[in-house]
Amino acid sequence: MRIITSVVVLALAAVMTLPARAQEKPADVAGTWAITVETAGGTGTPKLTLTQSGETLSGTYSSEVFGEQKVTGTIKGNAITFGFTGTIEGTTVKVTYTGTVEATSMKGKVTIGDLGEGTFTAKKQ
C-alpha cells in the first residue's frame, strides 16, 4: 500500500509542476527589434539584432549615441536582460536593458552606467 501511495504522490507532484515548466521555456526573441528609449537626456531609436541559443542571447546594437556594439544577455521565461559596454562623451559605461517580452514586443528599464536610467519599448520587425 505504501508503494502505491508513493507512486500516486509522485505522479501528482509531476503533473502539478507541468504548468511551471511550460512557463520556464524562454520566449523567442531572435530577430531584429526597433527600440524606443526615453531618458532624461532625450529619446533614441536604436536597432537590436539578437540570436538565441536556449536562454543565451548575443547580437548587435546600433544607435547614434553608441554606434554598433556587441550585445550579450539572457532570456528566462519572458524576462529579458541584455547589454553592452560603450563610450559616451569619452566615458566608458555599461548599458543594461532589463524587461519583459510579450510575443512581438518588449518593455522595461535601461541603465546607462552611473549616468542615469530610462525606459524602453521595442517591437520585433
C-alpha positions, -999 to +999 in steps of 0.1 A: +000+000+000+028+024+008+043+018-027+010+027-044+006+058-022+042+069-030+036+064-068+004+084-066+020+113-047+050+114-072+026+113-102+006+142-087+037+162-080+049+157-116+015+168-130+013+199-108+048+211-120+039+209-157+025+244-160+055+258-142+079+240-165+060+253-195+064+289-182+101+284-178+106+280-216+123+311-229+104+335-252+116+335-288+134+369-292+157+360-321+155+386-349+156+424-353+140+448-329+132+485-332+137+501-298+125+534-284+145+546-254+134+575-232+159+591-208+162+625-191+187+633-219+161+626-247+147+599-269+166+575-291+157+548-316+184+521-316+182+489-336+188+455-319+195+422-337+195+391-315+205+355-319+193+330-293+205+296-281+182+285-254+184+312-227+216+327-241+215+359-262+240+376-284+239+401-312+244+437-322+231+470-310+232+501-333+225+537-323+235+572-330+249+576-294+269+543-291+274+533-327+275+495-333+281+473-302+282+436-295+254+426-271+251+396-247+222+387-225+197+361-212+161+353-216+144+333-188+107+328-195+096+362-206+122+381-185+150+395-207+183+411-198+209+423-224+236+449-226+270+461-237+299+483-228+301+515-248+316+550-247+295+582-243+312+616-243+345+600-236+332+579-206+330+541-208+297+529-194+279+496-190+245+498-206+220+472-193+184+466-205+160+446-183+124+440-191+097+416-202+087+401-236+052+397-249+052+379-283+065+406-306+070+434-281+091+441-251+094+469-225+114+477-194+142+498-180+176+508-193+206+517-170+234+537-186+262+532-161+262+559-134+249+584-159+212+575-153+184+554-164+153+554-185+126+532-200+124+514-233+098+497-256+106+476-286+088+460-315+100+429-334+105+437-371 
